[in-house]
Amino acid sequence: MFDASRQFDVLVIGGGNAALCAAISARQAGASVILLESAPKAFRGGNSRHTRNLRTMHEGPTDILTEAYLEDEYWDDLLRVTGGRTDEKLARMVIRETSRVVPWLAKQGVVFQPSLTGTLSLSRTNAFFLGGGKALLNALYRTAERAGVEIHYDAEVHRLRIEDGMFTGAEATIGGFSETVRARTVVAASGGFQANIEWLKEYWGEAAGNFLIRGTPYAQGRVLRTLLDGGCASVGDPTQCHAVAIDGRAPRFDGGLATRLDCIPFGIVVNREAKRFYDEGEDVWPKRYAIWGRLVAQQPGQIAYAIVDRKAEELFLPSVYPPIRAESIAELAQKLELDTATLEQTVRDFNAACRPGPFDPQTLDGSRTEGLEPPKTHWARPLDTPRFTAFPLRPGITFTYLGVKVDETARIQMQDGKPAANLFAAGEIMSGSILGKGYLAGFGMAIGSVFGTIAGRSAARTARN
Amino acid sequence: MPDDLRRIVEQAAAESEALREARRNFEICNACRYCEGYCAVFPAMGLRREFDKGDLTHLANLCHGCKGCYYACQYAPPHPFAVNLPKVLAEVRAESYAEHAWPQPLARLFERNGTVVALVTALVTAALMLGVKLFSSPEVLYGVHTGEGAFYRVISHGMMVLLGGATFGFGILAMVVGGLRYWRATGAARAGRITPLPVAKAAHDAFTLKNLDGGGHGCNDRDGDFTQVKRRLHHALFYGFLLCFAATSTGTLYHYGFGWQAPYGYLSLPSLLGTSGGVLMCIGAGGLMWLKIVQDPEPVARRLMGGEYALLILLFLVASSGLVLTAFRGTSAMGMLLAFHIGLVLALFVLLPYSKFVHGLYRSLALLRNAMETRRARG
């Protein structure tokens, strides 16, 4: 039961990886800690539930990682995906700390394993959690409980009282009752606002109504909003979100990774008008999968269809939903409720434009189209071998970039340039400082773990003084 | 309609709800694969794109019920995908026991298996005790017998060999036929010819219960916590059973080889093997029952619990009655204790092919097929 008369040293808001890292490290530093997770227990853990690895620097092969992955290469990778929208000082600190945070997580009970099959060749750069993110969360929750962190589920914070950069109390609903939580410091680790469709509509209009949210429905951004309203400085483009094309039949929320589709480079993608709209073979899939959410979002009705033929069936991981199959393009058009004549024409034009070349799914091969607009620059083979297979595509939102600005101690910075007195942040809610654009597999968990532990320790130290 | 399509349609129509649910689960798992490190089921699943009935039966029997995947699953209920592999695979396994049982009419014994095991145990034991009571005089039955051949004054050696040999022989025959039917029906022949290396690998995995190791830290016996408890209890039960079997075998050797008749001294080899085996079986069977009582009921097929409890109780009774008989064999209670113990052993023999006991057979065959497929996939 929640005891309203008690004052805690540290209030952690959120229940994902960053929140647990903060709660455990604050508790280990001697602070009394309360953690408020807005989800019920079965859905605890935010987007961490759907993750499976953490990108980590390492100087040589380990029991779970091959070769070496050094700071400069890691930084170059980050620089490339963000196009420079990052903070070098914070980013390099995160990169260096990842080599310490993986053993720290293992000490808290997280089990790592060598890379899985079909994971875009991450065995050198990413440490995988045995069983995935939910197994990681189970271990961290167990450790936090045993260490004496007071954990509440169904506990949503809707307002923080902030006066001149000083947090004085949190208004929350805990188990259906309105409560005021008192604490000397607060760590905000409650994620972005990607599950708040109304907020997304501010930037995307009614199209956002057709977006699918890949992760937790509890990322409503209420804490982010109350921090920004309370004078905290923001980072990251509020209009931007990470969006990939996922199976259009996925649930509105929480479909997770299994709804992804990797078939786009091996066939064609048409919109509701049965017409192609972008080069499906522009680059290798790991470098292109993250642009397709936006591409589909810009199509009428925010829907598209990926089509492959028999030759390509085995080249990608199966979808979580059954493939839509037909023996002819016309039959497929009927099943997809597309205009038959237009789809047949689109496929005919595409097939006629394919120039035979060496086909190699692993490299930028020489199979391309000629005289076709838009072109397909690699892996272009005619769709001529039945059966034909299609998957509907919709934009799947992973996370938003808007967040609060922090320094290297995870302390939130105020709009007037001063540091907050007792407000800290970790995880997606502050990752816009480091990841202003794009994404690097396993980097969200890297930021969450590193800043989680730092925020926990900083908050415990501040509470003591 | 083409022939192969008709076959698929007919097969689909004939499939049970559990099979269809297992396929639905695996189609989700195959797009996720986070659980790859837990056990052999997920790499075996990853070798497949589509799951026919034979594949699903194979994967279900390969599953050891460690439940690691359930607690790690981002799609477990109440998520709308409602993935619950341990539960649905247990149901598919139970259906496969019935489907490959021989002779086929006895497949029905797997419906309400708990009741069947309890009834057969009660009937066989009661019949033996009644028989002993009817056919031996009270002086013999309630007398004190010591020295060589003491047991055989109550039940003759010839009768013991006849009853034990007939029931055990039939149990083994029925399991061999069931195993062959299983191997054929699940399409295991597609994995190629049986060669020594996969056999050795399968035996290693079976004898160590490698797949209850959850990738190094044990399995989720009770809840989300990882322990080696279930694995160790199963080891106690299984190796205790083997020790008892070894006790009987050495006893047979003593009898026919050296002409020494039971009962043997407390420090003799058959007695030491039997006593230690009996104690281990009691610990194992009792512990596994305790786990069933305290475990989280969500990833468990509740309708199979009756049969599982019944077999554990039977094994516990067989072992504990043997221990009690050993302790009191020098008293006037020996006659009825012997009849009770032998009755339970015969009931176990009769039930070998028609209880949860057969899981050992099909699981071993699944481990063998998996070792063959894994070897072939590696090239």
Interface residues (C-beta under 8 A of the other chain):
Chain A: A42 F43 R49 H50 R52 V111 Q113 L116 T117 G118 F128 L130 G131 G132 G133 K134 A135 N138 R142 P251 D254 G256 L257 A258 T259 R260 E313 E314 L317 P318 S319 V320 P322
Chain B: E27 I28 N30 A31 C32 R33 Y34 C35 E36 G37 Y38 G46 R49 G68 C69 Y71 A72 C73 Q74 Y75 P77 P78 H79 P80 F81 G215 G216 H217 G224 D225
